[in-house]
Amino acid sequence: MDGTIPTGQLGPVLERIGAICAEKGLRVANVFHAGDGNLHPLILFDINKPGELQKAEAAGDEILKLCVEAGGCLTGEHGVGIEKRELMRFQYNQTDLEQQMRVRNVFDPLWLMNPAKVFPLEGRIAA
């Protein structure tokens, strides 16, 4: 996962990431590009423990929302994909999303390229 933040927010955001994971009984290893605010928090969990994956995914969502709240965005270099597509509503309002979909329609009117990625599933608009 990756999210970005303004570099001046690095300290407070890293502190909050640690707290988010601790609240869920998880540990985190923060890897990041300090110079450009690109964060790669590695949430540590045991896949063999029931509920751990769900806790890790919930922590990831909270961390990405924190990035947006801090003045950053959902992704810095890894794209949106399936993992972040429902969070697009947190960063963009409906008007912004519709405009982005209109641009996509120009280049891919049948939505064949990378289907079901980037935009919330019910988000596709008519060409």
C-alpha positions as CSV (number, residue, x, y, z in Angstrom):
1,M,0.0,0.0,0.0
2,D,1.1,3.5,-0.5
3,G,-0.3,6.9,0.3
4,T,1.2,10.4,0.2
5,I,1.3,13.3,2.6
6,P,2.8,16.7,2.7
7,T,6.4,16.2,4.1
8,G,5.7,18.6,7.0
9,Q,3.1,16.1,8.2
10,L,5.4,13.2,8.4
11,G,5.9,13.1,12.2
12,P,2.3,13.4,13.2
13,V,1.1,11.0,10.5
14,L,3.6,8.3,11.5
15,E,2.6,8.7,15.1
16,R,-1.1,8.3,14.2
17,I,-0.3,5.2,11.9
18,G,1.3,3.6,14.9
19,A,-1.7,4.3,17.0
20,I,-4.2,3.0,14.4
21,C,-2.4,-0.3,14.2
22,A,-1.9,-0.5,18.0
23,E,-5.6,0.1,18.5
24,K,-6.3,-3.0,16.4
25,G,-3.6,-5.1,18.1
26,L,-1.3,-5.0,15.0
27,R,2.2,-3.9,14.5
28,V,3.5,-1.7,11.6
29,A,6.8,-1.2,10.0
30,N,6.9,2.2,8.3
31,V,8.9,2.4,5.1
32,F,8.7,5.7,3.2
33,H,10.3,8.2,0.9
34,A,10.8,11.0,3.5
35,G,11.8,13.5,0.8
36,D,8.5,13.3,-1.1
37,G,6.0,12.2,1.5
38,N,5.3,8.8,-0.1
39,L,4.4,6.3,2.7
40,H,4.5,2.5,2.5
41,P,3.3,1.3,5.9
42,L,3.7,-2.5,6.2
43,I,1.0,-3.8,8.5
44,L,2.1,-7.0,10.2
45,F,-0.5,-9.6,10.8
46,D,-0.8,-13.4,11.1
47,I,-3.0,-14.7,8.3
48,N,-3.6,-17.9,10.3
49,K,-5.4,-16.0,13.1
50,P,-9.1,-15.5,12.4
51,G,-9.9,-11.9,11.9
52,E,-6.4,-10.6,11.5
53,L,-6.6,-10.0,7.7
54,Q,-9.8,-8.0,8.3
55,K,-8.2,-5.9,11.0
56,A,-5.2,-5.3,8.8
57,E,-7.4,-4.2,5.9
58,A,-9.4,-1.9,8.2
59,A,-6.2,-0.4,9.5
60,G,-5.0,0.2,5.9
61,D,-8.2,2.0,5.0
62,E,-7.9,4.2,8.1
63,I,-4.3,5.0,7.2
64,L,-5.2,6.0,3.6
65,K,-8.0,8.2,4.9
66,L,-5.5,9.8,7.3
67,C,-3.2,10.6,4.3
68,V,-6.1,12.4,2.6
69,E,-7.1,14.2,5.8
70,A,-3.4,15.4,6.2
71,G,-3.5,17.0,2.8
72,G,-2.1,14.1,0.8
73,C,-3.7,11.5,-1.4
74,L,-4.6,7.8,-1.6
75,T,-1.7,6.7,-3.7
76,G,1.8,8.0,-4.7
77,E,3.1,5.4,-7.2
78,H,1.2,2.1,-7.0
79,G,-2.2,3.2,-8.4
80,V,-5.7,2.7,-7.1
81,G,-6.7,-0.7,-8.3
82,I,-9.2,-2.9,-6.4
83,E,-7.7,-2.1,-3.0
84,K,-8.4,1.6,-3.0
85,R,-11.3,2.0,-5.5
86,E,-14.0,2.4,-2.8
87,L,-11.8,5.0,-1.0
88,M,-11.9,7.2,-4.1
89,R,-15.1,8.7,-2.7
90,F,-13.2,9.8,0.3
91,Q,-10.7,11.8,-1.8
92,Y,-13.0,13.0,-4.6
93,N,-16.6,14.2,-4.7
94,Q,-19.1,12.8,-7.1
95,T,-18.6,15.6,-9.6
96,D,-14.8,15.0,-9.7
97,L,-15.3,11.2,-10.1
98,E,-17.8,11.8,-13.0
99,Q,-15.4,14.1,-14.7
100,Q,-12.6,11.5,-14.4
101,M,-15.0,8.9,-15.9
102,R,-15.8,11.1,-18.8
103,V,-12.1,11.4,-19.6
104,R,-11.8,7.6,-19.4
105,N,-14.8,7.2,-21.8
106,V,-12.9,9.2,-24.4
107,F,-10.0,6.7,-24.5
108,D,-11.9,3.5,-23.5
109,P,-15.7,3.9,-24.3
110,L,-16.3,0.1,-23.7
111,W,-14.3,0.1,-20.4
112,L,-12.2,-2.8,-21.6
113,M,-8.9,-1.7,-20.2
114,N,-8.3,-2.7,-16.6
115,P,-12.0,-3.2,-15.9
116,A,-13.3,-2.8,-12.3
117,K,-10.3,-0.8,-11.3
118,V,-9.9,2.8,-10.1
119,F,-13.6,3.8,-9.9
120,P,-16.2,2.5,-7.4
121,L,-18.0,-0.4,-9.1
122,E,-21.4,1.3,-9.6
123,G,-19.5,4.4,-10.8
124,R,-19.4,3.8,-14.6
125,I,-21.2,6.4,-16.5
126,A,-22.7,6.1,-20.0
127,A,-20.5,7.0,-22.9
